[in-house]
Amino acid sequence: MRAKDAVGRYGERVAARHVEAQGLQVLERNWRGSGGELDLVALDGDVLVAIEVKTRRGTAYGHPAEAVTPEKLARVRRLTGQWLVEHRGVRCREVRVDVVAVVLPRSGAAQVEHLVGVL
């Protein structure tokens, strides 16, 4: 596994623990649909949440959330629709997209920022 991939997977584990600590129930990690992957799919009460996770080792190249482009959000929206079709038994009253940005400093704990309802 490339170092970049390892950083991304670690960030996804940090993000999953973070959203679970916030009371969300993680239903799926790294779900693959046609044309992409949903990092995390969770329930926040009766709201289905597709969570895009972005992880960086620092902010020299910008905050991780800045890497979530309108095109990426459109792909997350499309994939969330696919997920719902495949998981018809999951009942929710609405759907939202969150972004969890994880910064891994050289030392100390990961810094996590959870942006709720970006789409």
N, C-alpha and C positions, 0 to 999 in steps of 0.2 A: 504494500500500500504506500502510495506517495505521501510525503509529509503533509501536503496541502489537504489530501483526503483525510488523513488522520486528524488534523486540526478540525476539519468540518464535522467528522463523526463525534469527536469529543464535544464540540459545541452543541451538537444535537442532543447529546446525553445531558449536558448542563441545562439546556433549554427545557427538556422533558421534565427534569427534576424541578425546575423553576415553576413551570405551569402547574405541575401536580401540587406543589406547595401553595399555589394560589387557589387551589380547589378544583382545577380542571381535571377531567378524567381522560387520559391519553388512550385513544382507541387503536391507533396505528402509528407506526414509525416507518418512514421510507417506503410509502405505498407507491408502486409504479403503475402508471396508466399509460395510455398511448400518447407519446409526446412529452413525457416528463415524470417527475416524482413529487409527491407531497412529503415534506419533511416530517410533519406531525399532523395528525388529525385527532381532535379532542372534542369533548363535550363540556360546555360551561353551562350547567343546568340543562335547559332544553335548547341551547344554541350550539350548533355544530361549528367548530372553529378549525379552519385550515391554517396551519402555522408555518410560515416560511422562516427558516433559521439562517442567519448569516453570521459567520464567525471570522474574526481576524486576530492576528497576533498583536496588533496595535492599530493606531489611527493615523499613521503617517500617510496612508493612501486614502484617508477619509473614514468616516464612521461606517460600520458594517451595514447599517440600514440604508445608506445611500446607494448600495449595490442592488437594492430592490427597485427595479425599473418598472415603468408602466407595462412593458412587454412581459416582464416576469409576473406581475400581478394578474395580467390577462391569462397567462398560462395556468397560474394557481386557480383562478376562477373556473377555467375550463376543466382542469383536473378534478376540482371539487365536485363539479357536476357529474363527471364520470364515476367518482367515488360513491356519490349518492345513488346513482343508478345501480351500481354493483352491490350496494349495501342497503337495499330497500327496507330492511327491517329496522333500521335506525330512524327513529322519529325525532324531528326537531321542528321548532317553530320558525327558526330563522338560521341563516348562515352568515358567518363573518370571516374575514381574513385578518390574522394578526401577524406581526413580524416580531421575532425575538432576535435582538442583536447581542452577540457575545464578543467581548474583547478579552483576549488572554494576555495579560501583562507579563513581563519577564519574571516578575515574582509576585506572589500574593494570589488572592482568589480571583476567579473570573468575574468580570463586570457584565451584568446582564441588564438589558433594557427591553421591556416588553411594550410594544406599541399595539394597542388594542383597536381593532376595527379600522384598519387602514383602507379596507375596501368593503 
